[in-house]
């Protein structure tokens, strides 16, 4: 017998993949239950509504971001390594499943989403922008990054470029995000470093 937490984790993982590949309106509980060999009722047991499920997916992504960035946010570190890690992570994640990020998956239908899902998406974007702004600020202070303007604006530009590159990669293949990442490195002055 599968433990409840294992079933819940499997449901979340399946919902995450489906959200990234089909968007909020592109999948049902049946699309989750059938491949997992469970009944729709099992999905409803853990997540009463699709909004509840989607919020849980977005919050799990936020937790992953926090787990991977908390030390850097608290203590600083090498901003160049943080940026490179994020670029490589974005490229690998895109190549692994060919899906857009959760933000991109939710952005297309954002105003039609239930309010709790909108709020969760905003929290994730706020966290990403806050972290990337910190990376850009420290990178410039450390002399690693060269760019003009406000670090928060640069952070939004980087995140928007990567999100768009992931969407282009669905059509053009993984070389699209690789090219964008390399251009971002050049723009920051860290290409070939």
N, C-alpha and C positions, 0 to 999 in steps of 0.2 A: 504494500500500500504506500502511495506517495504522501509524504507529509504535507500538511497545509501550507507551510512556508515555501516548500519546494514548488508546489502548484502555483502559489501566488507569484513566486519569482519567474516561473515559466510563462505565466500569463503576462507579466510585465515585459519580459523579453520579447514575446511574440507581438504584443501591442506596440512596443517600441519599433520593431522592424516594419510592421504594417503602417504605422503612422508615418515613418520616414519614407516608405515607398509608395503609399497610396493617399496620404493625407488623412485628416480627421474624418471626413465624410466618405472615405474610400474603403472602409472595412466595417465589419459587424462582429458581434460576439461570436457568431457562428464561425467566422474566419479565424478566430483565435481558438475556439474550442475543438473544432474538427481535427486539425493537425496535432493537437496535444492529446487527443483521445479522451477528452473530457466533455461533459455536457455544458450547455450554455448556462445552466443553473450554477455550475461551479464558478464560472466567471462572475456571475451576478452575486454569488456569495461573498467574494472578495471585493468586488467593485460594483456597487448598486447601479451606477450609471456610467455611460461612456465618458461623461465629463469627469467623474471620479477617477476612472482608469487613466484618462489622458493626463490629468493633474498628477497622478502618481508617477507616470512615465517622465513628465517634465521635472518633477521633484527629484527623481532618481538621477537625472542628468545633472541637476544642480548639485546634488550631493557628491557626485563624481567630480565635478569641477572644484568644489570646496575641498574635497579630500586631496586633490592633486595640487592645489594652489595655496592652501592655508599657511604652510610654512613660509612660502615666498612672500605672501601678503603680510605676514607678521614680522618677518626678519629681513626681507629683501634677498638679494643674491644676484647672480649674474643674469641680467635681463636678456642678454643675447641668447643664452641657453634656454631661457623660458620661451622666448619667441620661436626659436628653432624647434623646440619640443612641440609647441602648438602647431606650427606649420607641418611638421612631420606627422603628428597625430591626425591633422585634417586630411592630409594626403592618404594616409593608410586607411582611415575610416571610410573615405570615399571609395578607394579601390576595393576595399573588402566587401562592400555591399551595394555600391552604386547608388546609394540613397542620399537624399538631402539631409541636412541636420534638422533636429526637431524644430528649431526656430523657422527654418525655411518651409518645413512641412506645414506649420501652423499659420505662417504669414499670409499665404494665398487666400485663406478663408477667414482671416482674423476677425473681421467685424461680424461674421456670422457664427462665431464660436460662442459657446456658453461663457458667461462672465467669469466663472472660476478658472476656466482654461485660459482665457485672456490674461487674467491676473497672474497665473503661473508662468505663462510665456513672458510677460513683462518682467517678472522677478528673475527669470533666467537671463534675459537680455541685459537687465541692469547688472547682474553679477558678472556677465561676460565683459561688458563695457568697463565696469569698475576694475576688474582684474587686468584687462588689456591696457587701460589707461595707466595703471600702476607700472606695468611692464614698459610702456612707452616713456613714462616720466623717468623711471630709473635708468632706462637705456640711454636716454639723452644725458642725464646727470653723470652716468658712468663713462660717457664719451663713446659708447658703442653704436648708438643710433644717431643718424643725421637726418633731420627732417624739420621743415618749417611749420609753424603754427602750434595750436593747442594740442597737448597729448591726448585729450579726450576725443578731439576731432580725428586725430590720426588713428586712435583705437577704433572708432566707428568705421573709418575708411577700411581698415584692415579686415575687420569682421564682415563688413558688407562685401568686400572683394572675395573673401573666402566663401561666403554663402553663395554668392553669384557663381563662383567658379565650380562649386559642387553641383549646382543646377546645370551649368554648361557641360560638365563632365558626364551627366546622364545622356546627353545627346552626342557630344564629341569624343567621349572617352577620357581616361584619367590624365592624359597629357594636358588637358585644359587647366586642371587645378595645379598641376606641377608647374606649368608656365606662369600662372598667377602667383604662386608662392615664390618663384624665382624673381619675378618682377618686384614683389614686396620686399624681398631681401635687398635688391638693388636700390629700391626707394629708401630703405632704411640705412643703406651703406654697409650692409653685412654680407653681401654676396661674396662667395668664395672665401669667407673667413673660416 
